[in-house]
Amino acid sequence: MSRVLEPLIVGKVIGEVIDNFNPTVKMMATYSSNKQVFNGHEFFPSAVVSKPRVEVQGGDMRSFFTLVMTDPDVPGPSDPYLREHLHWIVTDIPGTTDASFGKELVAYESPKPYIGIHRFVFVLFKQKSRQAAVRMPSSRDYFSTRRFAADNDLGLPVAAVYFNAQRETAARRR
């Protein structure tokens, strides 16, 4: 088992959100310029209000990538009947750049977990070419990363990372 994939398997990202894959590109998600996302680390919702910088450290300027961010634990991890909730989609991200160089198809929605600890998953796919027409989801709820990838001929992911967050109480914000 790859050391890169192990936390994705333990955190049930592989299985519940995406299928097993071979990581071929390095992706780095950073909030507020210095808070890097590592698998399973916890962020306060107040720290992830603004969209992160997501760097694609692979491919070249002629290769393009699609980024999907979801929450598979909506409304709560014990009964996620709205799984998955879509937070962000960016397509046509040139290799060796970041998401700001891509085309934002679904605007970033900041995480707002209400019940329990939620996983927020970034998944990166390598496109076969620039995306001329993308089959857009009809709703942010009941989104499926797997179905979106299949509908848009994206194949398996090339990178993924996730963080945890839970509702902040007033005392935790101090």
Summary of the structure (lengths in Angstrom):
residues: 174
radius of gyration: 15.2
end to end distance: 40.3
largest distance: 48.5
contacts: 539
relative contact order: 0.24
helix: 15%
strand: 33%
